[in-house]
Amino acid sequence: MRPHPSPVARRSTDGAGECALIAAVLRQAMLDMHARRREVRQAAVAFWADARAVGFWADLLDCDVAQLQRAVQRGAGGRQAL
């Protein structure tokens, strides 16, 4: 009888699923910058301005925090709050 593979062993080897999930989370954070509710917009701007918070996600994507923040700022229309 063969042992069941661990959940880690069943993960995709190319990481596409993980990257898609991370992208969805970051996309929502970008969309929140244009939300109708002011508190949602403020939370999104605060998130993107927080290098530690963005750094967590940037590390998962293996990209530079400042580069990710600049890309988001460009996508948000160059808001100075970032």
Sequence and secondary structure as in RCSB ss.txt:
>XXXX:A:sequence
MRPHPSPVARRSTDGAGECALIAAVLRQAMLDMHARRREVRQAAVAFWADARAVGFWADLLDCDVAQLQRAVQRG
AGGRQAL
>XXXX:A:secstr
      TTTTS SS HHHHHHHHHHHHHHHHHTT SSHHHHHHHHHHHH HHHHHHHHHHHT  HHHHHHHHHHH
TT  TT 
